[in-house]
Amino acid sequence: MSRTAEDITYEEAKNELASILERLESGETNVDQLHTLVARAKHLVTFCQLKLREIEQALDASNNDVSPN
């Protein structure tokens, strides 16, 4: 769970978020772990949002480059 944004893929981040959610839903997470898991989840959500924005911008730029016939 200590991987940084520099060496994680969108898919890995999404899978880690799902894993965190499972741990939280299990009710077996203590208060100390809760803080760590929520902080990590927040980081992963931000990472995923940024990745999706980058893709959206690339698609928009690509669509703008296509000239109608």
C-alpha positions, 0 to 999 in steps of 0.5 A, spaced: 500 500 500 506 504 499 506 505 492 507 512 490 503 515 484 509 515 480 509 507 479 502 505 479 497 505 474 490 507 474 487 500 474 492 498 480 489 504 483 482 502 482 483 495 485 487 498 491 481 502 492 476 496 492 480 493 497 480 498 501 473 499 501 472 491 502 477 492 509 472 498 511 466 494 510 468 488 513 468 492 520 475 489 522 479 496 521 481 499 528 481 507 528 489 507 527 488 503 520 482 507 519 485 514 518 491 511 514 486 507 509 482 513 508 488 518 507 490 512 502 483 512 499 483 520 498 490 520 495 488 514 490 481 517 488 485 524 486 490 520 482 484 517 478 481 523 477 487 526 474 488 520 470 481 521 467 482 528 466 488 527 462 485 522 458 479 527 457 483 533 455 487 528 450 481 526 447 478 533 446 485 535 443 484 529 438 477 531 436 479 538 435 485 536 430 480 532 426 477 536 420 470 535 417 470 532 410 
